Structures are given as structure tokens and as C-alpha cells.
Amino acid sequence: MVETEAIDRCLTWFVVTAARTARFLSDLQAINPSTAASVSKKWVEGATVEGLKAPAPIKTRPSLMP
């Protein structure tokens, strides 16, 4: 169950990141170097506001073998 939830979080993060990257690259302002920084800043802030952070690492159980 934990593995399934972790995989779902990873897939969601990758899909959303890919969609946002495509939108960022299609933005005409991104072509202009002087406004590219502000566009990328808005992109990062939007991702943070929506709570779309990188998934937490999957925690594994300690090995029972010495």
C-alpha cells in the first residue's frame, strides 16, 4: 500500500512537471532573456503555491539480516 501511494505521488509530480514545462516553453516571454527569469520565477512560485513539491524519498524497512 505504501509503495503504491509513493508511486502515485511520483507519477503525479512528473506529469504536472512535464505539463508546466511544456507551458513554460510555449510561453513567448520565455524567448526574451530579460523576462525569462521572471517567467521562471512565476512558474516556481505557482508550483509551490499548489503544493507540488518533489515527492519524498521512499522509506525502506531496515534489513533483518545482520
VONUDO-593358 format. One line per 3 residues: their letters; for each residue x, y, z of N, C-alpha, C. Coordinates in nm, 4 decimals. Each point is the difference from the previous one (the first is absolute). Layout:
BEGIN
A) X,Y,Z,X,Y,Z,X,Y,Z  ...
//
This chain:
BEGIN
MVE) 0.0822,-0.1196,0.0000,-0.0822,0.1196,0.0000,0.0868,0.1263,0.0000  0.1050,-0.0012,0.0826,0.0886,0.1164,0.0069,0.0714,0.0201,-0.1333  0.0427,-0.1111,-0.0612,0.0697,0.0102,-0.1280,-0.0918,0.0587,-0.1070
TEA) -0.1269,-0.0412,-0.0007,-0.0951,0.0509,-0.0992,-0.0205,0.1503,0.0172  -0.0131,0.0452,0.1232,-0.0177,0.1432,0.0247,0.1229,0.0787,-0.0441  0.1178,-0.0537,0.0263,0.1234,0.0684,-0.0396,0.0110,0.0086,-0.1517
IDR) -0.0361,-0.1075,-0.0681,0.0044,-0.0005,-0.1469,-0.1003,0.0999,-0.0554  -0.1202,0.0045,0.0580,-0.1013,0.0956,-0.0448,0.0483,0.1436,0.0173  0.0642,0.0290,0.1136,0.0513,0.1353,0.0224,0.1080,0.0342,-0.1012
CLT) 0.0882,-0.0944,-0.0286,0.1074,0.0242,-0.0971,-0.0570,0.0255,-0.1387  -0.0939,-0.0848,-0.0416,-0.0587,0.0156,-0.1330,-0.0728,0.1327,-0.0120  -0.0755,0.0368,0.1031,-0.0716,0.1276,-0.0029,0.0982,0.1148,-0.0125
WFV) 0.1079,-0.0047,0.0775,0.0989,0.1070,-0.0043,0.0631,0.0106,-0.1388  0.0352,-0.1140,-0.0611,0.0624,0.0031,-0.1319,-0.0959,0.0509,-0.1069  -0.1255,-0.0414,0.0058,-0.0979,0.0448,-0.0998,-0.0227,0.1500,0.0120
VTA) -0.0179,0.0484,0.1218,-0.0227,0.1436,0.0200,0.1232,0.0794,-0.0406  0.1182,-0.0494,0.0343,0.1233,0.0695,-0.0372,0.0154,0.0058,-0.1515  -0.0306,-0.1095,-0.0681,0.0090,-0.0019,-0.1464,-0.0984,0.0993,-0.0616
ART) -0.1212,0.0046,0.0530,-0.1001,0.0934,-0.0526,0.0432,0.1442,0.0227  0.0523,0.0284,0.1182,0.0448,0.1362,0.0295,0.1214,0.0375,-0.0850  0.0890,-0.0945,-0.0238,0.1170,0.0278,-0.0836,-0.0431,0.0309,-0.1426
ARF) -0.0950,-0.0770,-0.0520,-0.0497,0.0249,-0.1356,-0.0643,0.1381,-0.0084  -0.0766,0.0359,0.1012,-0.0642,0.1316,0.0015,0.1054,0.1099,0.0084  0.1030,-0.0214,0.0817,0.1073,0.0985,0.0136,0.0732,0.0192,-0.1325
LSD) 0.0314,-0.1103,-0.0682,0.0742,0.0094,-0.1255,-0.0842,0.0610,-0.1111  -0.1319,-0.0160,0.0079,-0.0857,0.0567,-0.1035,-0.0297,0.1478,0.0255  0.0373,0.0492,0.1171,-0.0228,0.1404,0.0338,0.0958,0.0868,-0.0815
LQA) -0.0550,0.0958,-0.0728,0.0832,0.0845,-0.0864,0.0958,0.0873,0.0802  -0.0357,0.0354,0.1228,0.0888,0.0832,0.0805,0.1284,-0.0737,0.0353  -0.0044,-0.1317,0.0018,0.1183,-0.0770,0.0366,0.1103,0.0136,-0.1047
INP) -0.0368,0.0420,-0.1215,0.0996,0.0163,-0.1061,0.0897,0.1204,0.0301  -0.0552,0.1028,0.0605,0.0755,0.1201,0.0326,0.0796,-0.0242,0.1284  0.1332,0.0052,-0.0055,0.0814,-0.0296,0.1192,-0.0293,0.0920,0.1184
STA) -0.0384,0.1235,-0.0267,-0.0231,0.0932,0.1110,-0.1253,-0.0347,0.0795  -0.0963,-0.0667,-0.0628,-0.1222,-0.0365,0.0723,-0.0042,-0.1484,0.0349  0.0954,-0.0767,-0.0494,-0.0001,-0.1443,0.0281,0.0123,-0.0267,0.1497
ASV) 0.0798,0.0801,0.0694,0.0179,-0.0201,0.1441,-0.1302,0.0241,0.0749  -0.0729,0.1048,-0.0370,-0.1259,0.0278,0.0699,-0.1047,-0.1058,-0.0314  -0.0007,-0.0502,-0.1226,-0.0950,-0.1051,-0.0361,0.0306,-0.1268,0.0780
SKK) 0.1289,-0.0358,0.0090,0.0360,-0.1210,0.0734,-0.0294,0.0166,0.1489  0.0160,0.1215,0.0530,-0.0314,0.0248,0.1412,-0.1490,-0.0207,0.0245  -0.0849,0.0506,-0.0890,-0.1449,-0.0201,0.0127,-0.0334,-0.1480,-0.0073
WVE) 0.0696,-0.0717,-0.0877,-0.0238,-0.1437,-0.0169,0.0306,-0.0739,0.1292  0.1133,0.0326,0.0630,0.0392,-0.0657,0.1251,-0.0961,0.0368,0.1121  -0.0379,0.1278,0.0075,-0.0937,0.0426,0.1038,-0.1349,-0.0686,-0.0171
GAT) -0.0456,-0.0144,-0.1239,-0.1273,-0.0673,-0.0249,0.0044,-0.1446,0.0438  0.1109,-0.0660,-0.0246,0.0130,-0.1400,0.0400,0.0023,-0.0120,0.1515  0.0635,0.0960,0.0670,0.0075,-0.0042,0.1457,-0.1364,0.0284,0.0622
VEG) -0.0728,0.0958,-0.0565,-0.1313,0.0357,0.0534,-0.0945,-0.1191,-0.0088  0.0078,-0.0738,-0.1085,-0.0886,-0.1145,-0.0176,0.0481,-0.1216,0.0778  0.1109,0.0129,0.0697,0.0497,-0.1106,0.0816,0.0600,-0.1125,-0.0812
LKA) 0.0454,0.0305,-0.1192,0.0569,-0.1043,-0.0858,0.1506,-0.0036,0.0207  0.0388,-0.0632,0.1053,0.1419,-0.0113,0.0316,0.0496,-0.1367,-0.0439  0.1293,-0.0134,-0.0081,0.0573,-0.1297,-0.0367,-0.0436,-0.1044,0.1019
PAP) -0.0306,-0.1185,-0.0457,-0.0449,-0.1033,0.0935,0.1088,-0.0352,0.1004  -0.0439,-0.0336,0.1187,0.0943,-0.0394,0.1047,0.0618,-0.1340,-0.0365  0.1236,-0.0230,0.0411,0.0619,-0.1296,-0.0304,-0.0767,-0.1135,0.0669
IKT) -0.0017,-0.1122,-0.0658,-0.0705,-0.1165,0.0525,0.0814,-0.0582,0.1146  -0.0650,-0.0161,0.1133,0.0681,-0.0552,0.1170,-0.0062,-0.1521,-0.0071  0.1133,-0.0611,0.0207,0.0054,-0.1463,-0.0026,0.0169,-0.0524,0.1413
RPS) -0.0426,-0.1200,0.0185,0.0143,-0.0628,0.1311,0.1440,-0.0463,0.0183  0.0498,0.0028,0.1234,0.1361,-0.0488,0.0226,0.0084,-0.1496,-0.0274  0.1124,-0.0408,-0.0474,0.0199,-0.1409,-0.0310,0.0044,-0.0828,0.1277
LMP) -0.0593,-0.1178,-0.0060,0.0020,-0.0897,0.1154,0.1284,-0.0822,0.0049  0.0724,0.0009,-0.1090,0.1248,-0.0759,-0.0064,0.1128,0.0841,0.0595  0.0867,-0.0602,0.0821,0.1120,0.0759,0.0594,0.1049,0.0357,-0.1035
//
